[in-house]
Amino acid sequence: MFLNKKGFTLIEVLAAIGVMLLIIVGISAVLIYSFRSRNVVWEQLSTQNEGRKIVQDFVNELRTATYSSIGAYPIEAISTSSIIFYSNIDADTLRERVRYYLSGKILKKGVIKPTGNPMVYSSGNEIITEVAHDVSNTSSLPIFTYYGDAYNGVTNTSTLSAPINTTLIRSVGITLRLEENPNLSPAPLLVQSKVDIRNLKTN
């Protein structure tokens, strides 16, 4: 009797399945890594755009800081991670109370429009928005720095010494260190700018 010996043995079938599984796992790993890399780059670009926008908004608003609608000094309070000032940030005649402050890893902005007669800035009317995420500033890298009349950026680059008298502030620096994921590249983004407060300049 003639036996047909064509075909695969069990070992050959198992070996073929093993090779196919290795190929599938390899391709899957490459695809997953590619998608993750693309997402990281996309998220980092989004974070960069967000950082640049908020720094520009801050500079524009603080540059025109002035006395409040009820006569309060242009800068109400400051720290290394927060600042409160008055500025007309919209198209009306009123000066809003603007507060930038860090909450966890989120930079927030609170705006109060004065109301009533006589007018008051009611904290209950504050509208808060999140303006920057993934902020990773440290104690050695403050978000806000403050400069007096002597600062010129060349021969004098010193900040005002604590405790700072708000009436001595003439310029403010803002630095945001933004990092989407500390465990993945690329490196953190540093967005910086300085703004002179026009209505407080004496020279």
VEXDREN-2710 file (C-alpha; in Angstrom, 1 decimal):
% VEXDREN-2710
k/r/px/py/pz
1/MET/0.0/0.0/0.0
2/PHE/1.4/3.4/-1.1
3/LEU/1.2/6.1/1.6
4/ASN/1.2/9.9/0.7
5/LYS/3.8/11.5/2.9
6/LYS/3.2/15.0/1.6
7/GLY/2.2/17.7/4.2
8/PHE/3.5/19.2/7.4
9/THR/4.4/17.5/10.7
10/LEU/3.0/18.9/13.9
11/ILE/6.4/20.3/14.8
12/GLU/6.6/22.2/11.5
13/VAL/3.2/23.6/12.0
14/LEU/4.0/24.8/15.5
15/ALA/7.3/26.3/14.2
16/ALA/5.5/28.2/11.5
17/ILE/2.9/29.5/13.9
18/GLY/5.7/30.6/16.3
19/VAL/7.5/32.5/13.5
20/MET/4.2/34.2/12.4
21/LEU/3.5/35.2/16.0
22/LEU/7.0/36.7/16.3
23/ILE/6.5/38.7/13.1
24/ILE/3.0/39.9/14.3
25/VAL/4.4/41.0/17.7
26/GLY/7.3/42.8/16.1
27/ILE/5.0/44.7/13.6
28/SER/2.6/45.5/16.5
29/ALA/5.4/46.9/18.6
30/VAL/6.7/49.1/15.8
31/LEU/3.1/50.4/15.1
32/ILE/2.4/51.1/18.8
33/TYR/5.8/52.9/19.2
34/SER/5.0/55.0/16.1
35/PHE/1.6/56.0/17.3
36/ARG/2.9/56.9/20.8
37/SER/5.7/58.9/19.3
38/ARG/3.3/60.7/17.0
39/ASN/1.0/61.4/20.0
40/VAL/3.9/62.7/22.1
41/VAL/5.0/65.1/19.4
42/TRP/1.5/66.3/18.8
43/GLU/0.8/66.9/22.5
44/GLN/4.1/68.7/22.8
45/LEU/3.3/71.0/19.9
46/SER/-0.1/71.7/21.4
47/THR/1.6/72.5/24.7
48/GLN/4.1/74.8/23.0
49/ASN/1.3/76.7/21.2
50/GLU/-0.6/77.0/24.4
51/GLY/2.4/78.3/26.3
52/ARG/3.3/80.9/23.6
53/LYS/-0.3/82.2/23.5
54/ILE/-0.7/82.6/27.2
55/VAL/2.6/84.4/27.6
56/GLN/1.7/86.8/24.8
57/ASP/-1.7/87.4/26.3
58/PHE/-0.1/88.1/29.7
59/VAL/2.3/90.5/28.2
60/ASN/-0.4/92.4/26.4
61/GLU/-2.6/92.6/29.5
62/LEU/0.1/93.6/32.0
63/ARG/1.7/96.1/29.7
64/THR/-1.4/98.3/29.9
65/ALA/-2.0/97.7/33.7
66/THR/-3.4/100.9/35.3
67/TYR/-5.3/102.1/38.3
68/SER/-8.6/100.1/38.9
69/SER/-12.0/101.6/38.2
70/ILE/-12.2/102.4/41.9
71/GLY/-8.7/103.8/42.2
72/ALA/-6.7/100.9/43.5
73/TYR/-3.0/100.7/42.6
74/PRO/-2.3/98.9/39.3
75/ILE/-0.6/95.9/41.0
76/GLU/-2.6/94.5/43.9
77/ALA/-0.5/91.5/45.0
78/ILE/2.4/89.3/43.8
79/SER/4.3/86.2/44.5
80/THR/6.6/83.9/42.5
81/SER/3.6/81.9/41.2
82/SER/0.8/84.5/41.1
83/ILE/0.1/88.1/40.3
84/ILE/-3.0/90.3/40.5
85/PHE/-3.3/93.5/38.6
86/TYR/-5.8/95.8/37.0
87/SER/-6.1/96.3/33.3
88/ASN/-8.8/97.0/30.6
89/ILE/-8.5/93.7/28.8
90/ASP/-11.7/94.1/26.7
91/ALA/-13.2/96.9/24.7
92/ASP/-15.3/98.7/27.4
93/THR/-14.3/101.5/29.7
94/LEU/-13.9/99.4/32.9
95/ARG/-10.7/98.0/34.3
96/GLU/-10.8/94.3/35.1
97/ARG/-9.1/92.7/38.1
98/VAL/-6.8/90.1/36.5
99/ARG/-5.3/87.2/38.5
100/TYR/-2.8/84.7/37.2
101/TYR/-2.0/81.9/39.6
102/LEU/-0.6/78.4/39.6
103/SER/-2.9/75.6/40.8
104/GLY/-1.1/72.3/40.8
105/LYS/0.4/72.0/37.3
106/ILE/-2.2/74.3/35.8
107/LEU/-1.8/78.1/35.3
108/LYS/-5.2/79.7/35.8
109/LYS/-6.6/83.1/35.0
110/GLY/-9.3/84.8/37.0
111/VAL/-11.1/88.0/35.8
112/ILE/-13.4/90.2/37.8
113/LYS/-15.3/93.0/36.2
114/PRO/-16.4/95.7/38.7
115/THR/-20.2/96.0/39.3
116/GLY/-22.6/98.0/41.4
117/ASN/-23.0/101.6/42.5
118/PRO/-20.6/102.4/44.0
119/MET/-18.5/99.9/42.0
120/VAL/-16.8/96.9/43.7
121/TYR/-14.7/93.9/42.6
122/SER/-16.7/91.0/44.0
123/SER/-14.8/87.7/44.3
124/GLY/-18.0/85.9/43.7
125/ASN/-18.0/87.3/40.1
126/GLU/-14.6/86.0/39.3
127/ILE/-14.5/84.0/36.0
128/ILE/-11.7/81.5/36.1
129/THR/-10.2/79.7/33.1
130/GLU/-7.3/77.3/32.7
131/VAL/-4.7/78.9/30.4
132/ALA/-1.7/76.6/30.5
133/HIS/-1.3/72.9/31.5
134/ASP/1.7/70.7/32.4
135/VAL/3.5/73.6/34.1
136/SER/6.6/72.2/35.8
137/ASN/8.4/75.2/37.2
138/THR/10.4/74.6/40.4
139/SER/11.3/76.8/43.3
140/SER/14.5/77.7/41.6
141/LEU/12.6/78.7/38.4
142/PRO/9.8/81.0/39.5
143/ILE/6.9/81.8/37.1
144/PHE/6.9/85.5/37.8
145/THR/10.0/87.7/38.5
146/TYR/9.9/91.4/39.3
147/TYR/12.2/94.3/38.4
148/GLY/12.5/97.9/39.4
149/ASP/13.6/101.2/37.8
150/ALA/17.3/100.2/37.8
151/TYR/16.8/97.1/35.6
152/ASN/17.9/97.7/32.0
153/GLY/18.7/94.1/30.9
154/VAL/22.3/94.8/30.2
155/THR/24.3/96.4/33.1
156/ASN/21.6/95.7/35.6
157/THR/19.7/92.5/35.5
158/SER/18.8/92.1/39.2
159/THR/15.3/91.3/40.4
160/LEU/13.7/93.1/43.3
161/SER/14.6/91.6/46.6
162/ALA/11.9/90.1/48.8
163/PRO/9.7/91.3/50.4
164/ILE/8.8/93.2/47.3
165/ASN/7.0/96.5/47.6
166/THR/4.5/96.5/44.6
167/THR/4.9/100.2/44.1
168/LEU/8.6/99.6/43.1
169/ILE/7.7/97.2/40.3
170/ARG/8.3/98.5/36.8
171/SER/8.7/95.3/34.8
172/VAL/7.6/91.7/35.2
173/GLY/9.2/88.5/33.8
174/ILE/7.2/85.4/33.1
175/THR/8.7/82.0/32.6
176/LEU/6.8/78.8/31.9
177/ARG/8.4/75.4/31.9
178/LEU/6.0/73.1/30.1
179/GLU/6.5/69.3/30.1
180/GLU/3.8/67.0/28.7
181/ASN/5.4/63.8/30.0
182/PRO/8.6/63.9/32.2
183/ASN/9.3/60.3/31.2
184/LEU/9.3/60.8/27.5
185/SER/11.2/63.1/25.1
186/PRO/11.3/65.8/23.9
187/ALA/12.8/68.0/26.5
188/PRO/10.7/70.5/28.4
189/LEU/9.7/73.7/26.7
190/LEU/10.7/77.0/28.2
191/VAL/8.6/80.0/27.3
192/GLN/9.9/83.4/28.6
193/SER/9.1/87.0/28.2
194/LYS/9.4/90.3/30.1
195/VAL/7.0/93.2/30.0
196/ASP/7.4/96.9/31.0
197/ILE/4.3/98.3/32.6
198/ARG/3.8/101.5/30.6
199/ASN/1.8/103.4/33.2
200/LEU/4.4/102.8/35.9
201/LYS/7.5/103.8/33.9
202/THR/9.3/106.9/35.3
203/ASN/12.0/107.2/32.6
END
